[in-house]
Amino acid sequence: AGRGTAAVASGAPTGAVWIGLQIVNRRDDVRVVSIIPGSPAARAGFQREDRLVRLDDAEVRQMTESVKEMAATPSGKSRRIEIMRGEQPLTIELMPEPKPTNEQLFTRMKKLAEAGDHDGEYQFALMLAGGLGTPEPDLEESAKWLRRAAEAGLPYA
């Protein structure tokens, strides 16, 4: 299954937005695997394993299409996302925000990771591995944070 994120990208070009949600295709659906703490997605109430059903009036079928559609949303414009949480249908209002720089995200995730936030550990590890917010990728340090998240029981770490 492919992976995609609407959370982190190189720099923060003018007009770029973020939601802080990582999703994957699983068989015939699109599921949330990670939410960046403090992000618009976290404040909207997304949880791991939520299944995305509809984005406004469009059925969610592929992760790639969903990420592109959400990333194209202007900052301050709310999106209605229908999800299934277990067997319960829910509607979440998501408001994308201007994208922080990688350095700002890196600092935020490092603080969360050091404070023991397991989602923060996971996101910090991804940033270290990708060299986002750092001069060079640091795979050894990334592996350390991924191990911590995995030992805490995060299913995707």
C-alpha positions as CSV (number, residue, x, y, z in Angstrom):
1,A,0.0,0.0,0.0
2,G,1.2,3.5,-0.8
3,R,1.9,6.1,1.8
4,G,1.3,9.8,1.6
5,T,1.2,12.7,3.9
6,A,-0.4,16.0,3.8
7,A,1.7,17.0,6.8
8,V,5.3,17.6,5.8
9,A,7.0,18.9,2.6
10,S,10.1,20.8,1.7
11,G,9.8,24.4,2.9
12,A,6.6,26.4,3.2
13,P,5.8,28.2,-0.1
14,T,3.3,31.1,0.0
15,G,-0.2,29.8,0.2
16,A,0.8,26.2,1.2
17,V,-1.4,24.6,3.7
18,W,-1.1,21.7,6.1
19,I,-3.5,19.4,8.0
20,G,-1.1,17.1,9.9
21,L,-2.6,13.9,8.8
22,Q,-0.9,10.8,7.4
23,I,-3.2,8.3,5.5
24,V,-2.7,5.0,3.7
25,N,-4.6,2.9,1.3
26,R,-5.7,-0.4,2.9
27,R,-7.4,-2.8,0.6
28,D,-10.5,-0.9,-0.6
29,D,-10.3,2.1,1.8
30,V,-8.2,5.0,3.0
31,R,-7.2,5.0,6.7
32,V,-5.6,7.4,9.1
33,V,-2.3,6.1,10.4
34,S,-0.8,9.2,12.1
35,I,-1.9,12.6,13.3
36,I,0.7,15.2,14.1
37,P,0.0,16.5,17.7
38,G,-1.2,20.1,17.7
39,S,-2.1,20.0,14.0
40,P,-5.4,21.0,12.4
41,A,-6.2,17.3,12.1
42,A,-5.5,16.7,15.8
43,R,-7.7,19.7,16.8
44,A,-10.5,18.5,14.4
45,G,-10.6,15.2,16.3
46,F,-9.1,12.6,13.9
47,Q,-7.9,9.3,15.4
48,R,-5.7,6.5,14.2
49,E,-7.7,4.0,12.1
50,D,-10.5,6.4,11.1
51,R,-11.6,5.4,7.6
52,L,-12.2,8.3,5.2
53,V,-15.5,8.0,3.4
54,R,-16.3,11.3,1.8
55,L,-14.5,14.6,1.3
56,D,-17.3,17.2,1.0
57,D,-19.5,15.6,-1.6
58,A,-16.9,13.3,-3.2
59,E,-16.4,9.6,-2.2
60,V,-12.8,8.9,-1.0
61,R,-11.3,6.1,-3.0
62,Q,-7.6,6.6,-3.2
63,M,-5.1,8.2,-0.8
64,T,-3.3,10.1,-3.6
65,E,-6.5,11.9,-4.8
66,S,-7.5,12.7,-1.2
67,V,-4.2,14.2,-0.3
68,K,-4.1,16.4,-3.4
69,E,-7.7,17.5,-2.8
70,M,-7.0,18.4,0.8
71,A,-3.7,20.1,0.0
72,A,-5.5,22.3,-2.6
73,T,-7.8,23.7,0.1
74,P,-7.1,27.4,0.9
75,S,-6.1,28.2,4.4
76,G,-9.1,29.1,6.4
77,K,-11.6,27.2,4.2
78,S,-13.3,24.4,6.1
79,R,-13.7,20.9,4.6
80,R,-16.4,18.4,5.6
81,I,-14.9,14.9,6.0
82,E,-17.2,11.9,6.6
83,I,-15.4,9.1,8.4
84,M,-16.2,5.7,9.9
85,R,-14.7,5.2,13.4
86,G,-15.2,1.5,13.9
87,E,-18.9,1.1,13.0
88,Q,-19.8,4.7,13.9
89,P,-20.3,7.2,11.1
90,L,-19.0,10.7,12.0
91,T,-18.5,14.0,10.3
92,I,-15.4,16.1,11.0
93,E,-14.9,19.7,10.0
94,L,-11.3,20.3,9.1
95,M,-9.7,23.7,8.7
96,P,-6.3,23.7,6.9
97,E,-3.8,26.3,8.2
98,P,-0.8,27.9,6.6
99,K,2.0,25.4,6.5
100,P,4.8,25.8,9.1
101,T,8.3,25.6,7.9
102,N,10.1,22.3,8.3
103,E,12.3,23.9,10.9
104,Q,9.2,24.9,12.9
105,L,7.8,21.4,12.6
106,F,11.1,19.8,13.5
107,T,11.3,21.9,16.7
108,R,7.7,21.1,17.6
109,M,8.2,17.3,17.0
110,K,11.5,17.3,18.9
111,K,9.8,18.8,22.0
112,L,6.9,16.4,21.8
113,A,9.3,13.4,21.3
114,E,11.5,14.5,24.2
115,A,8.3,14.9,26.4
116,G,7.4,11.2,25.6
117,D,4.6,11.9,23.2
118,H,4.6,8.7,21.0
119,D,3.1,10.3,17.9
120,G,5.6,13.0,18.3
121,E,8.4,10.4,18.5
122,Y,7.2,8.8,15.3
123,Q,6.9,12.1,13.4
124,F,10.3,13.3,14.7
125,A,11.8,10.0,13.5
126,L,10.3,10.5,10.0
127,M,11.7,14.0,9.9
128,L,15.1,12.9,10.9
129,A,15.2,10.1,8.3
130,G,14.1,12.5,5.6
131,G,16.4,15.3,6.5
132,L,13.4,17.6,7.0
133,G,14.4,20.5,9.3
134,T,17.9,19.2,9.6
135,P,21.0,19.7,7.4
136,E,21.4,16.0,6.7
137,P,19.2,12.9,7.2
138,D,20.2,11.1,10.5
139,L,19.1,7.5,10.2
140,E,20.7,6.3,13.4
141,E,18.9,8.9,15.5
142,S,15.7,8.3,13.5
143,A,15.9,4.5,14.3
144,K,16.2,5.4,18.0
145,W,13.0,7.4,18.0
146,L,11.2,4.8,15.9
147,R,12.2,2.1,18.4
148,R,10.8,4.2,21.3
149,A,7.4,4.6,19.4
150,A,7.3,0.9,18.5
151,E,8.0,-0.1,22.1
152,A,5.1,2.1,23.2
153,G,2.9,0.0,21.0
154,L,2.3,2.3,18.0
155,P,1.1,-0.1,15.3
156,Y,2.7,1.8,12.4
157,A,6.1,2.5,14.0
